[in-house]
Amino acid sequence: MTSIKQNIAEVIHQITLATEKCGRAADSVQLLAVSKTKPVEAIEEAIAAGQYAFGENYVQEGVDKVNHFSTHSAKNLLVWHFIGPIQSNKTRLVAEHFDWVHSIDRVKTAKRLSDQRPANMAPLQVLLQVNSNDEETKSGVSLAELPALAAEIAAMPNIELRGLMSIPQPATDFDSQFATFKTLSDALEQLKTTYPQVDTLSMGMSDDMEAAIAAGSTIVRIGTAIFGARDYSQKA
Ligand SMILES: *Cc1c(COP(=O)(O)O)cnc(C)c1O
C-alpha cells in the first residue's frame, strides 16, 4: 500500500503534467485534499507531507476536525474548505469554523453565512456552485441565474465572492469534459468584469482533472487518490 505522502506527491505530479500540457504555471492550480469520512490521523499524515488545504462535506465532522487541529503546530497554515450541501440550520457552524465555502447556490444560505460570520474572523471566502449540466435534480445555480445571485452575494458584508465551483456529470472523453469546464471558465471571466476580486474556479476531480486544468481550473478536489476509498457505513 502506498502512503498518503506518496499519493499526494503523485497527485501533485499529475497536476504539474496537466499544467505543462496546456502551458499554465504549475502553481496556478491548488490541490484541495478532500478528507471527508477520513480520520484525523490521515489528515495529520497529509499535513506532515506539506498539504494544508482540506475539503470537508459534512458539517459536524468538519467542525470536529477544525477544532481538533486548532492547536496543531501548523494551525496557521491550514485552510478549511466546506464543499458539501449546507442545510439552513447548519450555517452557523460553517460560518464559525471554515475559511471557504464552495457550495453556495442560494441567497438565503449566503445571507445566513454573512450574518453569522464572527466579527473577529476574516470574511468567509465563497464560491457559487454552478449546475453546468442543467439537470433538474442536482444542486447548483443555472448559468442564467448566476448574474443575479452573484450581485446579491457580492453585496454581503462578511462573505467575499471569489468564484465558481462545479461538479459536472461524469463524462469519459476529454472533449466533452473540456466543453463543460470551458462553459464555467467563460462564466468566471464574465464575472471578473464586474467583480475584480473573483479569481477562483473549483473544478476537476480524479477522473477529469486534466480537462478541468486545460479549461482554467484553479482548485482541483481530490479525495480517494490521496486517502484511499471511503467507508460510508459509519455515516448516518
Ligand atoms: C467527495 C468529493 C470530492 C472528492 O472525490 P474523490 O472521488 O474521492 O476524489 C470532490 N468534490 C466534492 C464536491 C466531493 O464531494
The ligand as a MOL file (V3000), in Angstrom:
LIG
                    3D

  0  0  0     0  0            999 V3000
M  V30 BEGIN CTAB
M  V30 COUNTS 15 15 0 0 0
M  V30 BEGIN ATOM
M  V30 1 C -16.0130 13.6820 -2.3360 0
M  V30 2 C -15.8330 14.8620 -3.1880 0
M  V30 3 C -14.6600 15.0300 -3.9410 0
M  V30 4 C -13.5400 14.0200 -3.9920 0
M  V30 5 O -13.9390 12.8580 -4.6390 0
M  V30 6 P -12.9230 11.6440 -4.9010 0
M  V30 7 O -13.6240 10.8210 -5.9080 0
M  V30 8 O -12.7510 10.9410 -3.6020 0
M  V30 9 O -11.6390 12.1920 -5.3740 0
M  V30 10 C -14.5490 16.2090 -4.6820 0
M  V30 11 N -15.5070 17.1500 -4.6900 0
M  V30 12 C -16.6360 17.0210 -3.9770 0
M  V30 13 C -17.6510 18.0980 -4.0100 0
M  V30 14 C -16.8380 15.8830 -3.2080 0
M  V30 15 O -17.9580 15.7610 -2.5050 0
M  V30 END ATOM
M  V30 BEGIN BOND
M  V30 1 1 1 2
M  V30 2 1 2 3
M  V30 3 2 2 14
M  V30 4 1 3 4
M  V30 5 2 3 10
M  V30 6 1 4 5
M  V30 7 1 5 6
M  V30 8 2 6 7
M  V30 9 1 6 8
M  V30 10 1 6 9
M  V30 11 1 10 11
M  V30 12 2 11 12
M  V30 13 1 12 13
M  V30 14 1 12 14
M  V30 15 1 14 15
M  V30 END BOND
M  V30 END CTAB
M  END
